[in-house]
Amino acid sequence: MNQNKLIQKNNTTLLRPATVIIVDDDPENVDSIEDILVDQNYKIYKAYDGEQALKKIDTIEPDLILLDAIMPKVNGFEVAKKLKTNANTRLIPIIMVTALEGMEDRLEGFEAGVDDFISKPVNVFELRARIRNLVKLREYVGELENAEHVIFSLARAVEAKDKYTEDHCGRMANFAQVLGKKLGLNDYDLKIIYQGAYLHDIGKIGITDTILLKPGPLTKDEFEIVKRHPIEGEEICKPLKSLKPVLPIIRYHHERFNGSGYPEGLQGEDIPYLARLIGVVDCYDSLTTKRPYRDALPREDALNVIHSETEQGMWDPSIVKVLDDIINHNHR
């Protein structure tokens, strides 16, 4: 959520105040910091221990947290660690306001995920400047999050066009992660294939429904239009830098190991590995899902089709072998 949303008042565009929560077990310290910020266009919340802070943060979703280190019940380091390991709060900037000066204490804070430190007694101008900079950064991050949400909404809109592909991307994303873990992918690549599974067909947003939903075989000209969707999808996502690692999946998920795919006819290991993985998952999910022109295939028949196509050189055999192991293990 981005608290810095524009609102309208008397035909004038105003910036909604950023939300800041001050967390300290000493009420005098809380009041002192509030006095420093009172004329700075922030909406201020207060908490007097770590437990109370975590509950309030979950409710108000602040843009910035000013956090004391030494507190009863749950100290500041523990609060920071909990917030930074939670996907919903990990991007909220945290400034630790503390009298602790030791390097070990600061290292502990950074390891817990603290973004910045301010020493007590607080320098008014330094505190205001650091809060302003981190709130601005939070606003930029919020804009990126909103842009990503738009892109993923477009991908879901493509799915919604066709009742036969409902939740195709969701199934693919989950299964791609299962396959990826079995193949030994790291957490970063698992995130990329999850996003890639959702976005691989986003370029179909520009294909007319008469082609996309056609119950019979496509003509040569119609298929040429469909073959454009990986390139169109890449163009849609390219402006968002955070999706740059996903672009090869979107562009190359229809390439085939023997060079018979599109859009570029890449072959073998010239096809990015994660695109090869998504291609196999896409094929399996498509075969096991009902389509306008055929019923869903049983898993054994779907695997037989994939094995046959692998023998023809279409799929990476190392990926298909692991796919086969997973399917057979889960259905013994």
C-alpha positions as CSV (number, residue, x, y, z in Angstrom):
1,M,0.0,0.0,0.0
2,N,1.3,3.5,-0.8
3,Q,0.1,6.1,1.7
4,N,1.4,9.0,-0.4
5,K,-1.7,8.9,-2.7
6,L,-3.0,12.0,-4.3
7,I,-6.3,13.4,-3.0
8,Q,-8.5,16.2,-4.3
9,K,-9.6,19.1,-2.2
10,N,-11.1,22.3,-3.6
11,N,-9.8,21.4,-7.1
12,T,-6.2,21.3,-5.7
13,T,-4.1,18.2,-5.8
14,L,-2.6,17.5,-2.3
15,L,-0.2,14.9,-1.1
16,R,-1.6,12.7,1.7
17,P,0.7,12.9,4.7
18,A,3.0,9.9,5.2
19,T,2.3,7.7,8.2
20,V,5.1,7.5,10.8
21,I,5.0,5.3,14.0
22,I,7.3,6.2,16.9
23,V,8.2,3.2,19.1
24,D,9.9,3.8,22.5
25,D,9.2,2.6,26.0
26,D,9.9,6.1,27.4
27,P,6.9,8.3,26.8
28,E,9.1,11.4,27.1
29,N,11.2,10.2,24.2
30,V,8.1,9.6,22.1
31,D,6.7,13.0,22.9
32,S,10.0,14.7,22.1
33,I,10.2,13.1,18.6
34,E,6.6,13.9,18.0
35,D,7.3,17.6,18.8
36,I,10.1,17.5,16.2
37,L,7.8,16.1,13.5
38,V,4.5,17.9,14.4
39,D,4.8,20.5,11.7
40,Q,6.3,18.2,9.0
41,N,3.0,16.9,7.5
42,Y,3.2,13.4,8.9
43,K,0.5,11.4,10.5
44,I,2.0,10.2,13.8
45,Y,1.2,7.0,15.7
46,K,2.8,5.9,18.9
47,A,3.7,2.6,20.6
48,Y,5.4,2.0,23.9
49,D,6.8,-1.6,23.5
50,G,7.6,-4.0,20.8
51,E,4.4,-6.1,21.1
52,Q,2.2,-3.1,20.9
53,A,4.2,-1.8,17.9
54,L,3.9,-5.0,15.9
55,K,0.1,-5.0,16.4
56,K,-0.2,-1.3,15.3
57,I,2.1,-1.7,12.4
58,D,0.0,-4.6,11.1
59,T,-3.1,-2.4,11.3
60,I,-1.9,1.0,10.1
61,E,0.8,-0.1,7.5
62,P,3.1,2.9,8.2
63,D,5.5,4.5,5.6
64,L,8.3,4.7,8.2
65,I,9.1,3.3,11.7
66,L,11.2,5.1,14.3
67,L,12.3,2.3,16.6
68,D,14.0,2.3,20.0
69,A,16.5,-0.6,20.5
70,I,16.1,-1.4,24.2
71,M,12.5,-2.1,25.2
72,P,10.7,-4.6,27.5
73,K,8.9,-7.7,26.1
74,V,10.1,-7.5,22.5
75,N,13.2,-5.3,21.9
76,G,13.8,-3.2,18.8
77,F,16.1,-5.7,17.1
78,E,13.4,-8.4,17.4
79,V,10.8,-6.1,16.0
80,A,12.9,-5.2,13.0
81,K,13.7,-8.9,12.3
82,K,10.0,-9.8,12.4
83,L,9.0,-7.0,10.1
84,K,11.8,-7.6,7.6
85,T,11.0,-11.3,7.3
86,N,7.3,-10.6,6.7
87,A,6.5,-10.1,3.0
88,N,3.8,-7.5,3.9
89,T,6.1,-5.3,5.9
90,R,9.7,-6.0,4.7
91,L,9.8,-2.8,2.6
92,I,8.8,-0.4,5.3
93,P,11.9,1.6,6.2
94,I,13.1,1.5,9.8
95,I,15.2,4.1,11.6
96,M,16.6,2.9,14.9
97,V,16.7,5.8,17.4
98,T,19.1,4.6,20.1
99,A,21.7,5.6,22.7
100,L,23.7,2.5,21.8
101,E,27.0,3.6,20.2
102,G,28.9,0.3,19.9
103,M,29.7,-1.2,16.5
104,E,28.3,-4.6,17.5
105,D,25.0,-3.1,18.3
106,R,24.8,-1.3,15.0
107,L,25.8,-4.5,13.2
108,E,23.1,-6.4,15.0
109,G,20.6,-3.7,13.9
110,F,21.7,-3.9,10.2
111,E,21.5,-7.7,10.3
112,A,18.0,-7.4,11.7
113,G,17.1,-5.2,8.7
114,V,17.3,-1.7,10.2
115,D,17.7,0.8,7.4
116,D,19.3,3.7,9.3
117,F,20.4,4.8,12.8
118,I,20.0,8.1,14.7
119,S,21.8,8.6,18.0
120,K,20.2,9.9,21.1
121,P,20.0,12.8,22.0
122,V,18.4,13.4,18.6
123,N,19.6,16.1,16.2
124,V,16.5,17.8,15.0
125,F,17.7,18.6,11.5
126,E,19.4,15.2,11.0
127,L,16.2,13.3,12.0
128,R,14.0,15.4,9.7
129,A,16.3,14.9,6.8
130,R,16.7,11.2,7.2
131,I,12.9,10.6,7.6
132,R,12.2,12.8,4.5
133,N,14.7,10.7,2.4
134,L,13.4,7.3,3.5
135,V,9.7,8.4,3.1
136,K,10.5,9.5,-0.4
137,L,12.2,6.1,-1.1
138,R,9.2,4.4,0.3
139,E,7.0,6.4,-2.1
140,Y,9.1,5.3,-5.1
141,V,8.9,1.7,-4.0
142,G,5.1,2.0,-3.6
143,E,4.9,3.3,-7.2
144,L,6.9,0.3,-8.4
145,E,4.6,-2.0,-6.5
146,N,1.5,-0.4,-8.0
147,A,3.0,-0.7,-11.5
148,E,3.7,-4.4,-10.9
149,H,0.1,-4.9,-9.7
150,V,-1.1,-3.4,-13.0
151,I,1.0,-5.7,-15.1
152,F,-0.1,-8.8,-13.1
153,S,-3.7,-7.6,-13.4
154,L,-3.3,-7.5,-17.2
155,A,-2.0,-11.1,-17.1
156,R,-5.1,-12.2,-15.1
157,A,-7.3,-10.3,-17.6
158,V,-5.9,-12.5,-20.4
159,E,-6.8,-15.6,-18.4
160,A,-10.3,-14.3,-17.7
161,K,-11.1,-14.1,-21.4
162,D,-11.1,-17.9,-21.7
163,K,-12.9,-20.1,-19.1
164,Y,-10.8,-23.0,-20.3
165,T,-7.5,-21.3,-19.1
166,E,-8.9,-20.2,-15.7
167,D,-6.1,-20.3,-13.1
168,H,-3.7,-21.7,-15.7
169,C,-1.0,-19.2,-14.6
170,G,-1.6,-19.9,-10.9
171,R,-1.3,-23.6,-11.4
172,M,1.8,-23.1,-13.5
173,A,3.4,-20.7,-10.9
174,N,2.9,-23.2,-8.1
175,F,4.1,-26.2,-10.1
176,A,7.0,-24.4,-11.6
177,Q,8.3,-23.7,-8.0
178,V,7.9,-27.4,-7.1
179,L,9.8,-28.4,-10.2
180,G,12.4,-25.6,-9.7
181,K,13.1,-26.7,-6.1
182,K,13.6,-30.3,-7.2
183,L,16.0,-29.0,-9.9
184,G,18.0,-27.1,-7.2
185,L,17.1,-23.5,-8.1
186,N,17.9,-20.8,-5.5
187,D,15.3,-18.6,-4.0
188,Y,16.0,-15.8,-6.5
189,D,15.3,-18.0,-9.5
190,L,12.3,-19.5,-7.8
191,K,10.8,-16.0,-7.5
192,I,11.6,-15.3,-11.2
193,I,9.9,-18.5,-12.4
194,Y,6.9,-17.8,-10.2
195,Q,6.5,-14.3,-11.8
196,G,7.4,-15.7,-15.3
197,A,4.6,-18.3,-15.0
198,Y,2.1,-15.6,-14.3
199,L,3.3,-13.3,-17.0
200,H,4.3,-15.6,-19.8
201,D,1.2,-15.1,-21.9
202,I,0.5,-11.5,-21.1
203,G,1.2,-10.6,-24.7
204,K,-2.1,-12.3,-25.7
205,I,-3.9,-9.2,-24.3
206,G,-3.6,-7.8,-27.8
207,I,-4.9,-10.9,-29.7
208,T,-8.6,-10.6,-30.8
209,D,-11.0,-13.1,-29.1
210,T,-12.0,-14.5,-32.5
211,I,-8.5,-16.0,-32.7
212,L,-7.8,-16.5,-29.0
213,L,-11.0,-18.4,-28.4
214,K,-11.4,-20.1,-31.7
215,P,-12.6,-23.7,-31.1
216,G,-11.0,-25.2,-34.2
217,P,-7.5,-25.1,-35.8
218,L,-6.0,-21.8,-36.6
219,T,-5.2,-20.7,-40.1
220,K,-1.5,-20.0,-41.0
221,D,-2.1,-16.2,-40.8
222,E,-3.9,-16.6,-37.5
223,F,-1.1,-18.6,-36.0
224,E,1.4,-16.0,-37.2
225,I,-0.5,-13.5,-35.1
226,V,-0.5,-15.8,-32.1
227,K,3.3,-16.3,-32.5
228,R,3.7,-12.6,-31.8
229,H,2.6,-12.8,-28.2
230,P,6.0,-13.5,-26.6
231,I,7.4,-10.4,-28.2
232,E,4.4,-8.3,-27.3
233,G,4.5,-9.6,-23.7
234,E,8.2,-8.6,-23.4
235,E,7.4,-5.1,-24.7
236,I,4.6,-4.7,-22.1
237,C,6.8,-5.7,-19.2
238,K,10.1,-4.1,-20.4
239,P,9.5,-0.6,-19.0
240,L,9.4,-2.0,-15.5
241,K,13.0,-2.6,-14.4
242,S,12.0,-4.9,-11.5
243,L,10.7,-7.4,-14.1
244,K,13.9,-7.4,-16.2
245,P,14.9,-10.9,-15.0
246,V,11.5,-12.2,-16.1
247,L,11.7,-11.0,-19.7
248,P,13.7,-14.0,-21.1
249,I,10.9,-16.3,-19.8
250,I,8.2,-14.2,-21.5
251,R,10.1,-14.0,-24.8
252,Y,11.4,-17.5,-25.1
253,H,8.9,-19.8,-23.4
254,H,7.7,-21.1,-26.8
255,E,11.2,-22.0,-28.0
256,R,11.9,-25.7,-28.4
257,F,15.1,-27.6,-27.7
258,N,15.4,-28.7,-31.3
259,G,15.0,-25.2,-32.7
260,S,11.4,-25.7,-33.9
261,G,9.9,-23.1,-31.6
262,Y,9.3,-19.3,-31.9
263,P,9.9,-16.4,-32.0
264,E,13.6,-16.9,-32.8
265,G,14.0,-20.6,-33.3
266,L,16.7,-20.9,-30.6
267,Q,18.2,-24.3,-30.0
268,G,19.4,-26.3,-27.0
269,E,21.2,-24.3,-24.3
270,D,20.8,-21.1,-26.3
271,I,17.3,-21.1,-24.8
272,P,17.4,-19.5,-21.3
273,Y,17.1,-22.3,-18.7
274,L,14.2,-20.8,-16.9
275,A,12.3,-20.4,-20.2
276,R,12.9,-24.1,-20.9
277,L,11.5,-25.0,-17.5
278,I,8.4,-22.8,-18.0
279,G,7.9,-24.2,-21.5
280,V,7.7,-27.8,-20.0
281,V,5.3,-26.7,-17.2
282,D,3.2,-24.8,-19.7
283,C,2.9,-27.9,-21.9
284,Y,2.0,-30.2,-19.1
285,D,-0.7,-27.9,-17.7
286,S,-2.2,-27.3,-21.1
287,L,-2.4,-31.1,-21.8
288,T,-4.1,-31.8,-18.5
289,T,-6.6,-29.0,-18.8
290,K,-9.8,-29.1,-20.9
291,R,-9.7,-27.0,-24.1
292,P,-12.5,-26.0,-26.6
293,Y,-11.1,-28.6,-29.1
294,R,-10.4,-31.5,-26.7
295,D,-10.9,-32.9,-23.2
296,A,-8.2,-32.8,-20.6
297,L,-5.7,-35.7,-20.9
298,P,-5.1,-38.0,-17.9
299,R,-1.6,-37.4,-16.4
300,E,-0.3,-40.7,-17.9
301,D,-1.3,-39.7,-21.4
302,A,0.0,-36.2,-20.9
303,L,3.4,-37.6,-19.8
304,N,3.4,-39.9,-22.8
305,V,2.9,-36.9,-25.1
306,I,5.8,-35.0,-23.4
307,H,8.1,-38.1,-23.6
308,S,7.3,-38.5,-27.3
309,E,8.0,-34.8,-27.9
310,T,11.2,-35.0,-25.9
311,E,12.4,-37.9,-28.1
312,Q,11.7,-35.6,-31.1
313,G,14.0,-33.1,-29.5
314,M,11.3,-30.5,-28.3
315,W,12.0,-30.5,-24.6
316,D,15.1,-30.4,-22.4
317,P,15.4,-34.1,-21.3
318,S,16.9,-33.2,-17.9
319,I,13.9,-31.1,-17.0
320,V,11.4,-33.6,-18.3
321,K,13.1,-36.4,-16.2
322,V,12.5,-34.4,-13.0
323,L,8.9,-33.5,-14.1
324,D,8.3,-37.2,-14.6
325,D,9.7,-38.1,-11.1
326,I,7.5,-35.5,-9.4
327,I,4.3,-36.5,-11.2
328,N,4.8,-40.3,-10.6
329,H,5.9,-39.8,-7.0
330,N,2.8,-37.7,-6.2
331,H,0.4,-40.3,-7.7
332,R,1.8,-43.5,-6.4
